[in-house]
Amino acid sequence: MSDDVLLPEPDRTEGAPHPRETRRIFGQDAAEAEFLDAFNTGRLHHGWLITGPRGVGKATLAWRIARFLLATPLAQDDGLFGAPPPPVTLDVDPEHPVSRRMLALSDPGLFLLRRGPTDKGDRLAAEIRVSEVRKLGNFFALSSADGGRRVVIVDAADDLNTQAANAILKMLEEPPARTVLLLISHQPSGLLPTIRSRCRTLRLAPLGPRDIALALDQAGIASEGDPAALAELSGGSVGAAVRLLNLGGLSLYAELIALMQSLPRLDRPRALRLAEAAATRGAEERLDLLFSLTDLMLVRLARAGATGHAPRAEAAPGEAEMLARLAPDARKGRDWADCAEAIGARARHGRAVNLDPASLVLDTVFRIQQTAGA
């Protein structure tokens, strides 16, 4: 990894610890139990596909599994007192030599496959190229002498280009001895069917408010506001929750809801303030978040109209009343779904041609107003 040490880590969420630095995982007890059952019953598969939405702990689980496998001997002498009891957790002492080496990315039994630098070395490549996969040859040759386990983490398999994916497929078809491949995937439907068929799948679920709060606390990230609102807006993703907190997403969504509460008579001063805030220098990330939250709000409107029920929790004060008033039936739900599609297309086009951000925000607000008053 010496050739990309000056570049940002492609598998790290900005503002949060790297998954290898995260000791515990929350809300994924079922996936951990499934892996431990396979390990304890001698059915440890050579390829594991860890799937689920972004930010729910897939990489953290992969690192926990890797740490557990490398710290657990292949076979133990039963001795005078028989075989030791089967492990009931993936926990490994932070002071264990494997734990310390993995933190430093220096354990000889681990290979981390992720996006590397471009040929110029000045930035990260957009995909995992076959040249990165070929480095596995040296890894297997150098690590075979000790006779222990070897673990490969692919983060993320979605980034593999065609040649790299085929190279990984060959390893899954003819796995090296004592090797476990852990493939992380946010969208497994985009992987080669043959890769999916040669892996055992561990599916991770979105987290609830309590687990998100615990994960944020472990990461040392202060969480303000209603935990249920944060879970709603983040879709149960810790990674999305970190981004929301870093960019003031909770207050931004509350501002959107307050603006919606004025419809069909638009609060123009509030709309202008929203547009001006999105047009300030360096506000690109906040503008992206604004459009993401607008799309989420329109989806919640469409779903409320279609089902006749508000979401299980408010993501901002007054949201439930607004949803009931502006999406009272299935017909209005369809109107909001059409509105979301039109606004999404308009926003993508506007960003592509560098349309003035304030004009783009105001155009979005006026389209929403038209739908509310129709």
N, C-alpha and C positions, 0 to 999 in steps of 0.2 A: 504493500500500500504506500510505499515511499514516494511514488510518482504523483500522488494526488493529495498529499498532506496539507497543502496550502489551499485547497479548494474546499468549499462547504461539503459536508457529508450529505449525499443525496437521500439517505434514509433517516434523516433527523428532522423532526418537526421544529420549526423555529420557535424559540422561547421555551422549549421543553427539553428534559434530559434525553439522551439517546437511549433506545430500548435496552442496550447492553448495560446501562447504568441503572435501570429500573429493577428493583428487587422483587416487587410483588405485582401480581396482576389481579384485577378485580372484575367480578361479574362473569368469569369464564370457568367456573368450577367444573361444568359438565365436560368441556373440552380437555381440561387437565386430567380428569378422571378417566376419560376414554383413552388417552395416551398411556396413562399409568397401567390401566387394565391390560392393554396390548403388551406393555413391557413386562409386567409381572406374570403373564400367562405364556410368555415365549412367542408371542405373535408380533414382534417388533418389525414393522414393514420398513423397507429400505427407502421409500419415498413417501413424504407426507405433504399434502397440499393444505395450507392453512388459509382459509378464506373468510370473508366477512367485509362489512363496510370499512372504509378508511378510519383509522384512529380508534378502533375498539380493542387493540391489544395484540394484533396478530404478530407483529415483530417482537414484542415483549415476550409472548409465549414461545416463539421460535428460539430466542436467546435463553429462556429458562430451560427449554428442552435440551438445547445444545450443552448448556452448563451442566445439567443433570447427567447427560450421557457421558460427557468427558470426565466427570468426577466419580462416576460409578464404574467399578472394575467390570471387565467382561465376565469373569468367573471368579468365584471366591472359594477358598478352601473351607469345607464344612467344619473342620477342626473337631475339637472334643465335644462341642456343644451344638453341633448340627448347623444347618444353613441359617443365615441371619433372616429375620422377618422381611417380607417384601416391603419396599418403600411405599409410603402412603402420601408422599408429597414430592414435588419437584424442587423443593427448597434445597439450596446448597449454601453452606456457611460462607459469608462474604470474605472470610480470611483464608478459605481454601485456596491452594495454589492455582487451581483452575480458574476460580473467580477472579483472582488478581491478574492472571495472564489474559483472560478474556477482556477485562476492562481496558487493557493496553493493546488489544488486538495482536497479542504475541503468542497465543497458544498454538503449538504445532499441530494439534488435532483439529483445528477449526479453519475453514476457508469461508470468507464473506464475499459473495458474488453480488456486485451492485454496479451501477453506472460508473464508469471510469472517466478519465480526462479525454478530451479530443486529441487528435494527432499533434496539435500545437501545444497542448498542455495548459492552455489559458482558461479553459472552462470545462464544465462537465458535458459529456456526450448526452444526446437526447435519448439514447437507448443503451441497453447492454449489448455490446458487440461480441462477436465470436472470439476476438483477440483476448477478451477478459476470460472467457470460458477456457481457452487453451492454457491459461495459467494453472488450471486444475491439474494438468499433467505433471507439472513439477511438484505440486502439493502432494499428490498421491505417491510420487516416487520418494519424496523426502520423508513423508510421515509413515511409510510402510515398515520402516525398520523397527519401530518400537512395539509393533504388534497390537496397539490399542485401537480404540474406536476413532473414526474420523467423521466429522460433521461438516456439511456444506449448507450454508444459509443463502438462499437466493432472494434478495429483497430489491425489487419485486419481480416476480416472474412475468408480470405484465409488461416489463420493460425490455424483455428479450427480443432482439430482432430475429428474423427468420433463421439465419444461419446459427445464431446462438441457441435458439429454441431447439433446433434439430440436434445440436451437440448435446444439450441437456437430455433430450429424448433418448439418445444413444446410451447415455450413462444410466438412465432409468431402465432401459432394456437389458443392459449388461452391467449391473451395479458392481463397483469395486468391492472387495471384501471388507467387512466390518465398517461399512460406510452408510450413513443416513443423510439423505437430502431433504432439507426443509424448504419448501417453496411457498413464499408468501404471495397471495394474489388478492387484489381488490375486485377484479372482474374475471373470475375463472372461465366464464363463457367465451372470452377472447383468446384463451390458450388453445394449443393444439389438442384435439380430442384424445389423441394418443398419449399426451402428457397427463391429462386428467385421468385416463383409464389406468395408468400405471402407478398412480399415487393413491394413498388412503387419505380421505378428506377429513379435516377438522374444521367445523363451521363455528365461527364465533358470532355472538349476537350483540346487538346494540346494548349499551349500558343504561341502567336506570339512574335517577337523580342521586341516590346514595352512593352508588359505585363511582359515578363521575366525580362527586365531591371527594371521595376517598383517594381516587387516582390523582386529582389535582393537588390535594394536600401532600401526597407522597412526593410529587414533583416540585413541591415548594412554590406552587402558584396560588396566589390569593384569589379566591372566588367570591365576587360580590353579587348581590341580587338573589333571586329565587332559584334554588337548585333545580326545581321542576321546570322553570322557564328555560334554563340553560340546557337541560336535557332535551327539551322540545326543539329548540332552535338548532342544537348540534346534531340532532338525530341519534343521540346516544353515543356519539363519537368524542373521545377525549381529545383527539387532535383538532377536531372542529371546535370544541369548547375552548381550547387554548387560543385558537385564532380569534374567536369571538371576544374573548377577554382582552386579548392584546389590542384589538381594534375598536373596542367599545361597542361590540355588536348588540349587547342587551339594550343599551340606551338608544342605539340607532333603530332597533326594531320597535321600541316603545314610541319613538318619534313617528315612525311609519303608521303605527296603530292610531296615534293621536290625530294624524292627518286624515286617516280613513274615517275617523269618527265625525269629521266635519262634512262628509259627503252625504248627499250629492252637491251641497253648497260647499265649494272648495275654500279652505282657509289659505288664501293666496300668500299672505306673509310667511306662514309656516312652510309652504311649498317653496318659496323663494329662498328661505334660509337653508332648506335641505339641498337645493340645487347649488347654492353658493358654496356650501361646505364641501360638496363633491368636486367643485371646480378648483379648489385651492391647490397650490403647488405641492407635489409629493403625496397627493391623496389617491393615487391609482388603486392601491390595495383597498382603501375604504370605499372607493367607487365600485370595485368588483364585489365587495361585501354587500353594498347597498342593493345591487341588482340581484345578488343571490337571495337576500332576505325578502326583496320584493317578490321574486318568483315563489319563494316558500309561502309568503302570505297569500298570494293568489291561489296556490295549490290548496291551502287550508280553506280558503273561501269556497273553491270548487268542491272540495270533499264535504264540507259542511252542508252545502246545498244538495249534493247528491245523496248523502246519507241521512240528512235531517238531524244530525248530531254535531255538536261542537267537539273539538279535540279533547282528549282526556285531561289536559291541563292548559291553562292560559300561558302563552309565551310573553305576554305583556298585559298590564292592567287595562281592563276594558275590552280586551280582544273578544271574549265570548259574546258580549252584547253586540259588538260590531259585526261579527260573523252571522249572528241570528238575524240582524236587521238587513244586511246587504246580500245575504244568501239564504233567503227564506224557503226556497224550494229547488227541485231538480232542474227546472228550466233556467233559473238564475245561476245554478251551479255550472251548467254548460256554458253560459255566457262568460263566467269567470275563467273557465278552462280555455275558451277561445281567446280571451284577453291575455292570459298568461302566454299562450303560444305566440300571439302577435307581438307582444312586448319583448319576449325572448329573442325573436328573430330580428326585431328592430334594434335591440341593444347590441346583439352580435355584429350586425352590419355597421352600426354607429361606431363601435370600438375599432372595427377593422379599417374604417376610412378616417379615423381620428376626428370624429365629430366632436364639437365643443361639449364637454361633459355636462355643463349646466343646462344647455339646450336639450341634451339627451334625457336628463332627469326630468325636466319640465314636460317634455313630450310624453314620457312615461306616465307622469302624474295626470296629464290631461286625458290620456287614453283610459286610465283607470276611472277618472271622473265621468267620462262618457258612458262607460259600462255601468257605473253605479246609478246613473240617471236614466238609463234606457228603460 
